[in-house]
């Protein structure tokens, strides 16, 4: 039997997930990583990407917009600005928002920080759409 460890996924708005899992898979700055109980201590930047957890032999998949991962023995903490389960993604709404943000990006009066924020949102929307379409086609 696989050992469990505690996982907390936190956003500024909510504690997105708190529970015991056997595997966390996500993309950090060094590449995609799978984390199990007793993993070496680790602090890393999370890339905007999909992630999955295995909880009681059930796989749950989501999308995360960057963040920080902290792993220590039997506990992992993820702090991210936004996280969403793939099943909760409304592709019609996301595609509309993506189109709006892409049009806004064409505005030449944007300041660098505004442009950077838009690019992050666009990337997040693109990852959500790709993840949802992949799951729907399986």
URSUL-V181828 format. One record per backbone hydrogen bond with DSSP energy under -1.0 kcal/mol. CO is the residue of the C=O (numbers start at 0). NH is the residue of the N-H. Records with the same first field share a line. If there is no record, write none. Layout:
CO=NH  NH
This chain:
4=20
5=75
6=18
7=77
8=15  16
9=79
13=10  15
16=8
18=6
20=4
22=53
23=34
24=51
25=32
26=46
27=30
30=27
32=25
34=23
35=38
41=70
43=68
44=28
48=63
50=61
51=24
52=59
53=21
54=57
57=54
59=52
60=85
61=50
62=83
63=48  65
66=45
67=78
68=43
69=76
70=41
71=74
72=37
73=5
74=71
75=7
76=69
77=9
78=67
81=64
83=62
84=87
85=88
89=93
90=94
91=95
92=96
93=97
94=98
95=99
96=100
97=101
98=102
99=103
100=104
102=105
103=106
106=109
110=114
111=115
112=116
113=117
114=118
115=119
116=120
117=121
118=122
119=123
120=124
121=125
122=126
123=127
124=128
125=129
126=130
127=131
128=132
129=133
130=134
131=135
132=136
134=137
